[in-house]
Amino acid sequence: MNDGILISSVPSLWRRWRNSPYTKHAGFFLGTCIAILFVLVAIIGPFLAPHDPLATDLRNVLQSPSSEYLLGTDRFGRDVASRLLWGARASLFVALTVGSLSLLFGILLGTLAGFIGGWTDRFLLALINILLAFPGFLLALAFVAIRGSTLINVILAVTLAYTPRVAIVMRAVVLSIKPRQFIEASYAVGAPTTTMIWKHVLPNCLPPVIVVATVSAAFAILAEAGLSFLGLGVQPPTPTWGNVITEGRPFLLTHPWISISAGACIAIVVTGLNLLGDGVRDTLDPFLRIQTATKMFK
Amino acid sequence: MARYALERFALVIPTIFGMITIAFFMLRALPGDPATAILGEFATPQALAELRRSLHLDEPLLTQFYHFISGILTGDFGRSAITRQSAISEVMSVIWPSMALAFSSVMVAIAIGVPVGVISAVKQGTWVDYCLIILTISGISFPVFWIGLVAIVLFAHTIPLFPAVGSGVPGNYLSYVHALVLPAIVLGMGGAAYIARLTRSSMLEVLNQDYILVARAMGIRESRVLYLYAMRSALPAIMSVIGVTFAIAIGNSILVEVVFSRPGLGSLIIKATFSRDYQLLQVGLLVLSISVVLVNFFIDLLYPLVDPRLRR
């Protein structure tokens, strides 16, 4: 952490953001555009959808792309384009909730471990390290397998897998900030611990942790798709990008556009979120560049 | 060196114990009755009670945990609820195809990732670098099962180079390798992207150092400077991501095994999930996770070979 990064409150964080080199970073710019487009599509997409995503039409099954059905129809005659537009909602919901839940719990655990120290730190660090030792997707899969395949369980499972990645970065940043003079100064003037964490520790820790949470959100979309593909994610007929791929799988040789278009949606959004995370990270401290790269992606 | 190895090993044991503990409590302490889950909603009360007794479910949680741990220490991992076979022997009977897939995908990842990362670092700021960055970012952004499906369409149907499903003809080793190529490449793509990204950033860091400038000023061949002098310093960082690559490969191998209909631990875990065979699921999960811990332990052992500072 260099002194240039230290910030005292959230509004000044925003000011820094606006005047920062981020906007000049091509990857960051592209990533932001994709993310904004994704959110827009998820919000207004269902209103633009030309057909009901659940309406089956057995006279029009497995149609090729046409002006009526932009991406053709699946084996129940449902419009693939409409299903993808609705599916964006499920993916956005999963990405947002997993991103913010893992941010919340990760910050909580990381701050507790880093700020309190002692046995609390040792216990929490051991717990975090054990959770990190599980491959993330495996942990999520086991959780859903036991709890059942509902949207809430998918979200909880992926959060469980990615919270330790946020927590370990948060702890490292808190530890690097704790011995700084401005923390000592606020001790000296008798600031309550909560004020100290809220006003001095948190704002300085946020940027690197948000990067990790952005990447968790990207992985949440991939993990949801993976679980849906195995039949353990959000159950059909609710459209998600993952189960559109699965439904198109038997027709891959004859009607490849069903699976291909859904996979492309996932890839574009996840690429966008990764570019966004990369762009923020590139302008941050170099030690994080290595640390996030090795600790997060399991 | 022996001391270093022992220190590392001392960290492995509590990690594995912690994983077993988490796997146990995740299964038992969650709401819902496993007996009802296994037998279904219409099971008779007698059948439920009998199953609970045989799984030790009628005892306090800590007693159950004690049974579980002492079972594992004596090599008894419980029985599959469906086939009544020993769970660990069922898992071990399919572990080799899975491990072959995971290890060969890591080899693919290294073989692609390291050169791509080096080229990207050397050509930093040029269009070659940008293309490679975009390639590596999309490498981690495509769902692995989707890459698998597309690979089957392209390289098993359109151009019939490799078999689309299965793991080869039993007894014919050449066919094992032949059937392994496509899944290993598909599974290795994501790992290759990680390795390339990390190789690029650690090479960039090294290439900016004075000794590289000196070596170049002395007129030493560029390939020698890159692969002998710079690579040597970048190697520990690259090695650290190989363990991560293996962990990703293990997680994703479940998806790849399902896509290519390969027998293996992933397929076993999915089968166990759908037949609600939680004992088998638990053991499969543990064996895969412990394999990740052990691989990381062996990578740790290799560090002193590439980083003299650790030799003490």
Interface residues (C-beta under 8 A of the other chain):
Chain A: G27 A126 L127 N129 I130 L131 A133 F134 P135 G136 F137 L138 L141 A142 F143 A145 I146 R147 A218 L222 A225 G226 F229 L230 G231 L232 G242 I245 R249 L252 L253 P256 S259 I260 G263 I266 A267 V270 T271 N274 L275 D278 P286 R289 I290 A293 T294 F297 K298
Chain B: P14 T15 G18 M19 I22 A23 M26 L27 L30 G32 I133 I137 S138 I140 S141 F142 P143 V144 F145 W146 L149 V150 I152 V153 H157 Y194 R197 L198 S201 S202 E205 A237 S240 V241 V244 A247 I248 I250 G251 N252 I254 L255 V258 I269 I270 T273 F274 Y278 L281 Q282 L285 L288 S289 V292 V293 N296
